[in-house]
Amino acid sequence: MYRWEESAISLLPDYLKTFYLKLMNIFKEFEDELETHEKYRVAFSRKAVQAQPLFWEKLIFFITSMSLVFEVLVINLVYFI
């Protein structure tokens, strides 16, 4: 997430693409809601998110992995019941 532009999506792993687009849209919505003199707040927030790309990547990977583990557990549980 070093680059904050939609063209960078192709560089991301599949499991991050949807999250990245959603995150960009959320920041755009925040920016649209703010007055002109308040828009600097979004820029500071965006830079804070950009400074932690490894954290975000690991978090999304963990969530994705856990959802797959949960699905397997549910399937196994249903099978044994």
Protein Blocks (a to p, Z undefined) as FASTA:
>chain_A
ZZgcfklmmmpcfklmmmmmmmmmmmmmmmmmpcfklmmmmmmmmmmmmmmmmmmmmmmm
mmmmmmmmmmmmmmmmmmmZZ
